[in-house]
Amino acid sequence: MIRRPAGSNPFEFVVVSGLRAAQLMRGCLPKVDREHKVISTAQLEVAMGKIARIPLTPELVEEV
């Protein structure tokens, strides 16, 4: 079991890990040693701080 970093949001950890796992399945290179299954590798990357979400800012949101 991968432990999420202390003080981090559990929902965010799960979502970011899931999105990263999808990237890894599409062929992105892992940022840690690939000794585990895809989801465990993604969780390790997030727990180690190698992958993080980018906060949504007004500059990134396109106006419709």
C-alpha positions as a LaTeX table, in Angstrom:
\begin{tabular}{lrrr}
\hline
Residue & $x$ (\AA) & $y$ (\AA) & $z$ (\AA) \\
\hline
Met1 & 0.00 & 0.00 & 0.00 \\
Ile2 & 1.30 & 3.45 & $-0.91$ \\
Arg3 & 0.86 & 6.08 & 1.77 \\
Arg4 & $-0.07$ & 9.54 & 0.62 \\
Pro5 & 1.95 & 12.46 & 1.95 \\
Ala6 & 0.83 & 13.82 & 5.32 \\
Gly7 & $-1.44$ & 16.83 & 4.99 \\
Ser8 & $-2.40$ & 16.08 & 1.40 \\
Asn9 & $-5.98$ & 15.85 & 0.21 \\
Pro10 & $-6.97$ & 12.15 & $-0.19$ \\
Phe11 & $-9.35$ & 12.89 & $-3.07$ \\
Glu12 & $-6.68$ & 14.84 & $-4.94$ \\
Phe13 & $-4.15$ & 12.03 & $-4.38$ \\
Val14 & $-6.51$ & 9.47 & $-5.92$ \\
Val15 & $-7.48$ & 11.65 & $-8.88$ \\
Val16 & $-3.92$ & 12.72 & $-9.74$ \\
Ser17 & $-2.68$ & 9.14 & $-9.38$ \\
Gly18 & $-5.44$ & 7.88 & $-11.67$ \\
Leu19 & $-4.69$ & 10.49 & $-14.31$ \\
Arg20 & $-0.98$ & 9.69 & $-14.11$ \\
Ala21 & $-1.71$ & 5.95 & $-14.44$ \\
Ala22 & $-3.62$ & 6.69 & $-17.65$ \\
Gln23 & $-0.61$ & 8.62 & $-18.96$ \\
Leu24 & 1.70 & 5.72 & $-18.11$ \\
Met25 & $-0.59$ & 3.26 & $-19.90$ \\
Arg26 & $-0.47$ & 5.49 & $-22.99$ \\
Gly27 & 3.32 & 5.25 & $-23.00$ \\
Cys28 & 4.70 & 8.09 & $-20.86$ \\
Leu29 & 7.99 & 7.30 & $-19.17$ \\
Pro30 & 7.79 & 6.71 & $-15.41$ \\
Lys31 & 9.72 & 9.05 & $-13.12$ \\
Val32 & 10.50 & 6.22 & $-10.64$ \\
Asp33 & 11.74 & 2.66 & $-11.13$ \\
Arg34 & 9.03 & 0.58 & $-12.78$ \\
Glu35 & 8.99 & $-2.41$ & $-10.44$ \\
His36 & 5.26 & $-2.26$ & $-9.74$ \\
Lys37 & 2.00 & $-2.24$ & $-11.61$ \\
Val38 & 0.97 & 0.96 & $-13.38$ \\
Ile39 & $-1.30$ & 2.30 & $-10.63$ \\
Ser40 & 1.29 & 1.64 & $-7.92$ \\
Thr41 & 3.95 & 3.38 & $-10.00$ \\
Ala42 & 1.63 & 6.38 & $-10.44$ \\
Gln43 & 0.88 & 6.50 & $-6.72$ \\
Leu44 & 4.60 & 6.35 & $-5.90$ \\
Glu45 & 5.29 & 9.25 & $-8.26$ \\
Val46 & 2.60 & 11.37 & $-6.63$ \\
Ala47 & 3.62 & 10.39 & $-3.08$ \\
Met48 & 7.26 & 11.26 & $-3.81$ \\
Gly49 & 6.27 & 14.66 & $-5.22$ \\
Lys50 & 7.46 & 13.90 & $-8.75$ \\
Ile51 & 3.94 & 14.44 & $-10.11$ \\
Ala52 & 1.53 & 17.14 & $-8.96$ \\
Arg53 & $-1.53$ & 18.85 & $-10.29$ \\
Ile54 & $-1.31$ & 22.32 & $-11.74$ \\
Pro55 & $-3.81$ & 24.63 & $-10.02$ \\
Leu56 & $-6.34$ & 26.06 & $-12.41$ \\
Thr57 & $-5.85$ & 29.81 & $-12.77$ \\
Pro58 & $-7.91$ & 32.35 & $-14.70$ \\
Glu59 & $-5.13$ & 32.63 & $-17.32$ \\
Leu60 & $-5.47$ & 28.93 & $-18.11$ \\
Val61 & $-9.25$ & 29.02 & $-18.52$ \\
Glu62 & $-10.42$ & 29.99 & $-21.98$ \\
Glu63 & $-13.42$ & 32.25 & $-22.15$ \\
Val64 & $-16.35$ & 30.86 & $-24.09$ \\
\hline
\end{tabular}
